[in-house]
């Protein structure tokens, strides 16, 4: 599919310096906007998308944008809230990132149980959950917006916060919760200064993998989520530039190759072919030739969503074009567009995100609020 787009003449969202915190906030907003842009056209054929006005036809058009996000943004926010809660429970040395990550994962699992409550679902969870404060108190988050069956069923079957999902799903729902995970180690708080950049990247990979296990059991899903968390980590660490994404892909590929044996030992279900497939997706040559985004699949599976998102982030020239490329296909439009937007903006700083989109974003203030708490 060929995409046309205009250069945005709007002022950037923020004139502040591209600090890691400012870029993170923009990337969180971008992920929510990508989700909200793609959500109305999920399951649409490309002809119907064009007829509905979501596709840019000429340089003077503005995108049709309704501003209502789906469960993808909800889960991204609850991931962030779980990380925030973990700050009050971590008592061991943070230099042992695996122990730290285990604590974070338990709090994220509890946060997902709170999200499950907002979906009017019950589980066999062994603990009482707080349904009075935090994100559950926002009426706009107590909406059931076509939540994924995999996440619902995995959380309904969860008894303890350390449980892993007992399924074999590699659905794309695992791809949209990794930006807050990347921020854990990219922000470089004083307590983590003793960790090298390589160790922090490994910690991001480990955390992405473990959080993925809460809802998804397929090795491709877990490896894809870990890879996305690592790419986003390097994006945030390096700072916005035109070649940041290529750098992040190369560094993530190198990290996976150099830790191949350790990754294979993570679980009996991981095979070398799974890792080799992910490594292939991190090779820039895989995207040379600028194939249309639909050539990589429809985005229903985690690896397809990653390939489609990377293609969009590599070839889009503006944020508006990124949205069109990421969502205007006959597949999982909200997840692929949300992921593409978070990758694109974390690599480039989001200086061309137009105001007319942000103003219509239903969860704008909620996203800003949780972002501020996470980076405090």
Residue pairs with C-beta under 8 A, 6 or more apart in sequence:
1 46
1 292
1 293
1 294
1 328
1 329
2 292
3 55
3 56
3 321
3 324
3 325
3 328
4 56
4 57
4 58
4 59
4 324
5 56
5 59
5 316
5 317
5 318
5 320
5 321
5 324
6 56
6 58
6 59
6 60
6 61
6 318
6 320
7 59
7 317
7 318
7 352
8 318
8 319
8 320
8 352
8 353
8 354
10 352
10 354
10 355
10 356
11 355
12 350
12 351
12 352
12 353
13 26
13 29
13 350
13 353
13 355
13 358
14 22
14 25
14 26
16 22
18 239
18 240
18 349
18 351
20 186
20 187
20 188
20 236
20 237
20 239
21 187
21 375
22 349
23 236
23 239
23 240
23 345
23 346
23 349
23 350
24 179
24 183
24 186
24 187
24 236
24 346
24 371
24 374
24 375
25 367
25 368
25 371
25 372
25 375
26 345
26 349
26 350
26 353
27 179
27 232
27 236
27 341
27 342
27 345
27 346
27 350
28 76
28 80
28 179
28 180
28 342
28 367
28 370
28 371
29 350
29 353
29 358
29 361
29 364
29 367
29 368
30 319
30 341
30 342
30 344
30 345
30 350
30 353
31 72
31 73
31 76
31 176
31 179
31 338
31 339
31 341
31 342
31 345
32 69
32 73
32 76
32 338
32 361
32 363
32 364
32 367
33 65
33 323
33 341
33 353
33 357
33 358
33 361
34 322
34 323
34 326
34 327
34 334
34 337
34 338
34 339
34 340
34 341
34 342
35 69
35 70
35 72
35 73
35 176
35 334
35 335
35 337
35 338
36 65
36 66
36 67
36 68
36 69
36 70
36 73
36 334
36 361
36 362
37 54
37 63
37 65
37 323
37 326
37 327
37 334
37 337
37 357
38 323
38 326
38 327
38 333
38 334
38 335
38 336
38 337
38 338
39 68
39 69
39 70
39 145
39 333
39 334
40 52
40 54
40 66
40 68
41 48
41 49
41 52
41 54
41 327
41 328
41 333
42 146
42 331
42 332
42 333
42 334
43 330
44 52
44 330
44 333
45 330
46 328
46 329
46 330
49 55
49 328
50 57
50 328
52 64
53 64
54 63
54 64
54 324
54 327
54 328
55 324
55 328
56 63
56 320
56 321
56 324
62 356
63 320
63 323
63 324
63 357
65 356
65 357
65 360
66 360
67 360
67 361
67 362
68 145
68 362
69 145
69 334
69 361
69 362
69 363
70 145
70 146
70 334
71 119
71 145
71 146
71 147
71 148
71 151
71 173
72 173
72 176
72 334
72 335
72 338
73 176
73 338
73 363
73 367
74 115
74 118
74 141
74 145
74 147
75 112
75 115
75 151
75 173
75 176
75 177
76 176
76 177
76 179
76 180
76 338
77 135
77 141
77 363
77 366
77 367
77 370
78 108
78 111
78 112
78 114
78 115
78 135
79 108
79 111
79 112
79 177
79 178
79 180
79 181
79 211
80 180
80 370
80 371
80 373
80 374
81 111
81 114
81 134
81 135
81 370
82 104
82 107
82 108
82 109
82 110
82 111
82 112
83 104
83 107
83 108
83 180
83 181
83 183
83 184
83 374
84 370
84 373
84 374
85 107
85 110
85 111
86 103
86 104
86 106
86 107
86 108
89 103
89 107
90 100
90 103
90 104
92 99
92 100
92 103
93 99
94 100
94 191
94 192
95 194
95 195
97 185
97 195
97 199
97 200
97 202
97 203
97 206
97 207
98 203
98 206
100 203
101 203
101 206
101 207
101 210
102 162
102 210
104 184
104 207
104 211
105 161
105 162
105 207
105 210
105 211
105 213
105 214
106 161
106 162
107 161
108 211
108 214
109 158
109 161
109 162
109 163
109 214
110 127
110 129
110 161
111 135
112 151
112 155
112 158
112 214
112 215
113 123
113 125
113 127
113 129
113 155
113 158
113 161
114 129
114 130
114 131
114 134
114 135
114 136
115 135
115 136
115 155
116 122
116 123
116 152
116 155
116 156
117 129
117 131
117 136
118 135
118 136
118 141
118 142
118 143
118 144
119 144
119 147
119 152
120 144
121 152
121 155
121 156
122 156
123 155
123 156
123 157
123 158
124 156
124 157
124 158
124 159
125 158
125 159
125 160
125 161
126 159
126 160
127 161
130 136
135 141
135 366
135 370
136 142
138 366
140 362
140 363
140 366
141 363
141 366
148 171
148 173
150 165
150 167
150 169
150 171
150 173
150 215
150 216
151 173
151 215
153 167
154 165
154 166
154 167
154 169
154 214
154 215
154 216
155 214
155 215
157 165
157 166
158 165
158 214
163 214
164 213
164 214
164 217
165 213
165 214
165 215
165 216
165 217
166 217
167 216
167 217
167 218
168 217
168 218
169 215
169 216
169 217
169 218
169 221
170 216
170 218
170 220
170 221
170 224
170 301
170 302
170 303
171 216
171 221
171 300
171 301
171 302
172 299
172 300
172 301
172 302
172 304
172 305
172 332
172 335
172 336
172 339
173 215
173 216
173 335
174 212
174 215
174 216
174 221
174 222
174 224
174 225
174 302
175 224
175 225
175 228
175 302
175 305
175 306
175 309
175 335
175 339
176 335
176 338
176 339
177 211
177 225
178 208
178 211
178 225
178 228
178 229
178 232
178 342
179 232
179 342
179 346
180 374
181 204
181 207
181 208
181 211
181 229
181 232
182 204
182 208
182 229
182 230
182 231
182 232
182 233
182 235
182 236
182 346
183 236
183 374
183 375
184 203
184 204
184 207
185 192
185 195
185 200
185 201
185 203
185 204
185 207
185 233
186 200
186 204
186 232
186 233
186 236
186 237
187 236
187 375
188 200
192 200
195 203
197 237
198 255
200 233
200 237
201 230
201 233
201 234
201 251
201 252
201 255
202 255
202 259
204 229
204 230
204 232
204 233
205 226
205 227
205 229
205 230
205 255
205 256
205 259
206 226
207 229
208 225
208 226
208 227
208 228
208 229
208 230
209 222
209 223
209 225
209 226
209 266
211 225
211 229
212 221
212 222
212 224
212 225
212 226
213 222
216 222
216 225
216 302
217 269
218 269
218 302
219 267
219 269
219 270
219 271
219 274
220 274
220 277
220 278
220 301
220 302
220 303
221 302
222 267
222 270
223 263
223 270
223 274
223 275
223 278
224 278
224 302
224 303
224 305
224 306
225 302
227 252
227 256
227 278
227 281
227 282
227 306
228 306
228 339
228 343
230 248
230 251
230 252
230 255
231 245
231 248
231 249
231 252
231 343
232 248
232 342
232 343
232 346
233 248
234 244
234 247
234 248
234 251
234 252
235 244
235 245
235 248
235 343
235 346
235 347
236 346
238 244
238 247
238 248
239 349
240 347
240 348
240 349
240 350
240 351
241 347
241 348
242 348
244 347
244 348
245 310
245 313
245 314
245 343
245 344
245 347
246 284
246 314
248 347
249 282
249 283
249 284
249 310
250 282
250 284
252 282
253 279
253 282
253 283
256 263
256 275
256 278
256 279
256 282
257 279
260 272
260 275
263 270
263 275
264 270
264 271
264 272
264 275
277 303
278 303
280 286
281 303
281 306
281 307
281 310
284 314
286 307
287 310
287 311
287 314
287 315
290 311
290 315
291 311
293 308
293 311
293 312
293 325
293 326
293 329
293 336
294 329
294 330
294 331
296 304
296 307
296 308
296 311
297 304
297 307
297 308
297 331
298 304
298 329
298 330
298 331
298 332
299 305
299 308
299 329
299 331
299 332
299 333
299 335
299 336
300 331
300 332
304 331
305 332
305 335
305 336
305 339
306 339
308 326
308 329
308 331
308 336
308 340
309 326
309 336
309 339
309 340
309 343
310 340
310 343
311 325
312 322
312 325
312 326
312 336
312 337
312 340
312 344
313 322
313 340
313 343
313 344
313 347
315 325
316 322
316 325
316 326
316 340
316 344
318 352
319 341
319 344
319 345
319 350
319 352
319 353
319 354
319 357
320 354
320 357
322 340
322 341
322 344
323 337
323 341
325 340
326 333
326 336
326 337
326 338
326 339
326 340
326 341
327 333
327 334
327 336
327 337
329 336
345 353
358 364
361 367
